[in-house]
Amino acid sequence: MSFVASPLMQTFSMALVMYGSTLVRLMDSPGSAWLVRASRFRALRSLGKYSYAMYLFHYFVGLILVGAFARAYQGPYLVAQLMFWTCTLGVTYGLAWVSWQIPSSARR
């Protein structure tokens, strides 16, 4: 019972309710609503297209880059975090894009 009562699990539960209600509202909105226009944003659609591959790659990319950043960068913590997450997102997105392109080029 302590697992369900932990503050972390309560936060995840609230986030799931929030995202679920956003999706319901998005499906019920007219085409001109700001939420619908935001969902048509090209960068978000691209992240959605490659999101599963990004999910598969992010852990391994993070493991590799955290070791590299720990050895190479000794500056302020916040700057190191921003650089790490920017690099991780970029490399993960790149790998996801490549993994999407290889099978689709083989089908042509």
LINMO-V485734 format. One record per pair of residues at least 6 apart in sequence whose ideal C-beta (glycine too) atoms are under 7 Angstrom apart, sorted by the first residue. I is the first residue (numbers start at 1). J is the second residue. Records with the same first field share a line. If there is no record, write none. Layout:
I = J / J
//
This chain:
3 = 9
25 = 35
26 = 35 / 36 / 39
29 = 35 / 36
50 = 93 / 96 / 97 / 100
53 = 96 / 99 / 100
54 = 92 / 93 / 96
57 = 92 / 95 / 96
58 = 88 / 92
61 = 88 / 91 / 92 / 95
62 = 88
65 = 84 / 87 / 88
66 = 84
69 = 80 / 84
73 = 80 / 83
//
